[in-house]
Amino acid sequence: MRTYIGRQQAVSAEDFVELALGTPVELWLGVEGETEMERAARLDAARDILADPEYRSLPDDVARIAAEVIEAHAPDLFNIVPLARPARHRRSSRNGAAA
């Protein structure tokens, strides 16, 4: 099965995220071994993108995509078992009677 975003085919998860967001993932996450100058330039470019009215909804879009991925894949990725709530203990008063 092929996945397309617009007219572009998403071959990998990275392609899908890049096409969905309209920016490369590396712009936001950085790359291993980047220099301080490269990091500063990357963050400057990211600020410019966020200031562009076309990308005003980008933070909300990223949060929505992340939530959808977690909902869809969390049961497969994590063995999540709800924790039982501890029983509430009654505090005793100064004279030893239960409160």
N, C-alpha and C positions, 0 to 999 in steps of 0.2 A: 504494500500500500504506500502511496506517495502522499506527502503532505506539502501543500502549497500555501504560502502567505502572499496574497496578491498573485503576481505572475511568477514569483520566485519559488523554487523547490527548496524545502528544508531537508537536508540530508542527515544532519546530526542535531542533537539537542542544542548545541551552540548556534547552529544556523537558525533554528527555530526562534531562539531567544533574540538573536540579532535582528532577524526579519520582523519579529513581533514588536521589538522596541524601536527599531530604526537606527540603532547605534551598535557598534561592536561591544561585546561584553567586557573586553579588555579595557575599554575606556573607563569603566566604572570600577572594575576590580583590580586593574593593574596587571603587571606581568612579573613573574619571578625574576629577580636580579635587576630591576630597573633602577637607574641612578636617581639621585635626588632631583637633578635637572629634568629628567624624563618624567618623574612623578609630578613635579611642579607644572610642567607643560600639560600633562594629562589632566590634572585637576583644573587647570585654567580652561582647557577646552570643555571639560564637563560643566563648569560654571557658565560658560558661554551658551552651551546647549540648553541648560536649565533656564536661562534668562530669555531664550527664544520663545515667543508666544506659541509657536507650533508644538513645542514640547512641554507646555505648561502642565499637562496631565501625566507626564512621564512618571513621577513618583507614585501616583495612584495606580497607574497601569502596572508598574513593577510590583507593587504590593498585591494587586489583584492576581497577577500571574503567579506570584509566589504562593499565595493562599490556595489557588486552584491546584498547583502542583503538589502541595502538601496534602490537600484533601484527597487527591487522586492516588498518591503513592505512599503516603505515610504508613498505612497498614502493611504494605509490602516491604517497606524499608526498616521499620521499627517494630519490635514486639512490644506494643504499648498495652499495658494492663493498668486499668484505673486503680489507684490506690484507695483502700478503704479509709474512711475518715476515722480518726481515733475517737474513742468514746470520750465524752466530756465528763470530767471528774468534778464532782461538787466540792467546792472549797469549804473547809470547816471554819466556823467562827472561832473567836478567841476562847470561848468557853467549851469548845469541843463539840458543839451541836452542829449538825449539817446546815449549810446556808441555803 
